[in-house]
Amino acid sequence: MKKPTVKESILKHKDQIKEREKLIQTVLNEVQTRRDTVTKAIIELGLRDKYKPTSRAGATYTKTKNKKKTNMKPNELPRKNFVNTNTLDKFREEHDYSVIIPKKIEIGIDKYLLTPEGKGAYLEDLKFRDLLGISPSVWRRYAKKFEHLQARHDGILYWGHPSIIDEMREAITNG
């Protein structure tokens, strides 16, 4: 097969460029047709009064309803009696797992590891975690801090109320 000359390859590329230009023009015509259709629909639905063109072509619209005029300078803040109560402690209580998870565990101990009569109770680790709604990956990181409330027997980890955990451990070792 004969290698094309420089002139032939240039002519071939010119033809490809012309085809691409025709395709681009077709797409632009389609976009303009759709834009005209949307504009007609806005006018027919009576929405034209609510929108004001922001450019000469009228391609983009901005809502002009409910705009308030102010006498404020651009860098000036409004003068109101505003007290900011957002503190770092409040932020941590809402977003920091090292605060949230131990707090959930402490609440769970009082809620799930006490019988209605006020006596201590116990739960398996998985059941306790599910009741608290904590994912396993996060759970393992923070449950270690509460080893004084845990007892292990036959590969199962039990959580117990502080009032009975020592008796549970003693029963496991003597059992």
C-alpha positions, 0 to 999 in steps of 0.5 A, a space after each residue: 500500500 502506498 503512503 499518502 502524500 502530504 497534499 493528500 493527507 492535508 486534503 483528507 484532514 480538511 474534509 474531516 474538519 468541514 464535517 466536524 464544523 457541519 456537526 457543530 453547526 447542527 448542534 448549535 442550531 438544535 440548542 437555539 431551537 430548544 432555547 426558542 421553545 423554552 422562551 415561547 413556553 415562558 411567554 405562553 405560561 405567563 411567567 415572563 413578568 416574573 423573570 427579567 433577562 439579565 443579558 441582551 440575548 435573554 438566554 439567562 433569567 434571574 428572579 426579580 420577585 422579593 428583592 429587597 433594597 438595603 442601604 448597607 455597604 457591601 462589607 458591612 454586617 447587619 446590626 442585630 443583637 446576635 449572641 453566638 453560642 456555638 462553642 468547640 465543645 458543642 461542635 465536638 458533641 455533634 461531630 467528634 466520635 471520640 465524644 459521641 461514642 463514649 457518651 452513647 455507651 454511658 447512656 446505653 449502660 444505664 438504659 440497657 444494663 439495668 433491670 426495671 428494679 434497678 439491678 444490674 444486667 448483662 448483654 452480649 457485645 453484638 446485641 449491645 452494639 446494635 441497640 446503641 446503633 454504632 457501626 462495628 468499625 467505630 465500635 471496636 475503637 471506642 469499646 476498648 476504653 470500657 474494658 472494666 465493664 466487659 467479661 469474656 467467656 467462650 469467645 463471647 464478649 459480655 457487657 455488664 452493669 458495674 454492679 455485677 461485672 465483677 461477680 460475672 468475672 468471678 463466676 467465669 473463672 470459678 465455673 
